[in-house]
Amino acid sequence: MQTISLADAKAHLSRLVELVEQGEEVTITRRGKPVVRLVAEQAMRQELPSLAELRAKQPLQTETAGDFMRALRDEARY
């Protein structure tokens, strides 16, 4: 972890951001006392929808799978 004064942080902000992106933590001090800690932002995880809820929303099939496939096959014939 690196410690830097507020005046130096203002002058070298781009360099500090690069350090933080590389995984370094930076503490900024004012008059020798820590006031800010810079850490890299963690990527937000997107929650996936529940598969059970998705299946529950699907309409039930009224015919058997065999009848359904026969109907598809017969419609394709001409």
C-alpha positions as CSV (number, residue, x, y, z in Angstrom):
1,M,0.0,0.0,0.0
2,Q,1.3,3.4,-1.0
3,T,0.7,6.6,0.9
4,I,0.8,10.0,-0.8
5,S,0.0,13.6,0.2
6,L,-3.1,15.4,-1.2
7,A,-0.9,17.9,-3.1
8,D,1.1,15.1,-4.7
9,A,-2.1,13.2,-5.5
10,K,-3.5,16.2,-7.4
11,A,-0.3,16.5,-9.4
12,H,0.0,12.8,-10.2
13,L,-3.6,11.5,-10.4
14,S,-3.2,9.6,-13.7
15,R,-0.3,7.7,-12.3
16,L,-2.2,6.9,-9.1
17,V,-5.1,5.6,-11.2
18,E,-2.8,3.3,-13.1
19,L,-1.4,2.0,-9.8
20,V,-4.8,1.2,-8.5
21,E,-5.8,-0.5,-11.8
22,Q,-2.8,-2.8,-11.3
23,G,-4.1,-3.8,-7.9
24,E,-2.2,-1.4,-5.7
25,E,-4.0,0.4,-2.8
26,V,-3.2,4.1,-2.4
27,T,-3.9,6.2,0.7
28,I,-4.1,10.0,0.3
29,T,-3.2,12.0,3.4
30,R,-3.9,15.6,4.4
31,R,-1.5,17.0,6.9
32,G,-0.2,13.5,7.6
33,K,-3.6,12.0,8.4
34,P,-5.2,9.5,6.1
35,V,-8.4,10.9,4.5
36,V,-8.9,8.8,1.3
37,R,-8.1,5.2,0.3
38,L,-8.2,4.4,-3.5
39,V,-9.0,0.8,-4.4
40,A,-9.9,-0.8,-7.7
41,E,-13.6,-1.1,-8.5
42,Q,-14.9,-4.6,-8.4
43,A,-16.9,-5.6,-11.4
44,M,-20.6,-6.0,-10.5
45,R,-21.9,-9.5,-11.0
46,Q,-25.2,-9.7,-12.9
47,E,-27.6,-12.1,-11.3
48,L,-29.1,-14.5,-13.7
49,P,-32.9,-15.1,-13.7
50,S,-34.1,-18.3,-12.0
51,L,-34.4,-21.2,-14.4
52,A,-37.3,-22.5,-12.3
53,E,-39.2,-19.3,-12.7
54,L,-38.5,-19.2,-16.4
55,R,-39.9,-22.8,-16.8
56,A,-42.9,-22.0,-14.7
57,K,-43.8,-19.1,-17.1
58,Q,-43.7,-21.4,-20.1
59,P,-47.1,-22.8,-21.3
60,L,-47.6,-26.5,-20.9
61,Q,-47.7,-28.6,-24.1
62,T,-51.2,-30.0,-24.7
63,E,-50.1,-32.8,-27.1
64,T,-47.6,-35.5,-26.7
65,A,-44.1,-35.1,-28.2
66,G,-44.8,-37.8,-30.7
67,D,-47.9,-36.1,-32.0
68,F,-46.2,-32.8,-32.1
69,M,-43.3,-34.2,-34.2
70,R,-45.7,-36.0,-36.5
71,A,-47.6,-32.8,-37.1
72,L,-44.4,-30.9,-37.9
73,R,-43.3,-33.7,-40.3
74,D,-46.7,-33.9,-42.0
75,E,-46.9,-30.1,-42.5
76,A,-43.5,-30.1,-44.3
77,R,-44.8,-32.5,-46.9
78,Y,-46.5,-31.2,-50.0
